[in-house]
Amino acid sequence: MSLSVTLTINGDRKDVVLEDPRVTLLDLLRERLHLTGTKKGCDRGQCGACTVLVDGRRINACLALAASLDGAEVMTIEGLAVGGRLATVQSAFIEHDGFQCGFCTPGQIMSAVGLILEGDAGDDPDRVREGMSGNLCRCGAHAGIIEAVLDAQKRVAGEEGKAA
């Protein structure tokens, strides 16, 4: 049994035929659409490496069935930079050394963007740490990640209306 879904991914409409209704958003993005920035870490929703935004909210793509997202708007790490210019959060991660090996970085950045867009980042490191707790970094770059999120939050708040 196959079924069709329509998704808007990084601003582009995609009509996709799913041969198996159990295909996750993560597998659709990586295997069918070749958007490999979204990483497959634990494949159980515990590490956050697969974090993307769906209709502006953070989700673990490994836990979402693609078939359940018909009509949704999906933003992946590949869709953040516009015209070759990095998004605010991406720039802040570079400036604050918010990564080491880089494997978790796309999920960390997408989670940070979501946290800021949801209005939950604030200016408290503990609040950011809690908000980012679903994203794990095995290298221990959490201090730089928290600094990057706080800096990006300040920049976005100062440039009202600008995307994270």
Order of alpha helices (4+ residues) and beta strands (2+ residues): beta-beta-beta-beta-beta-alpha-alpha-alpha-alpha
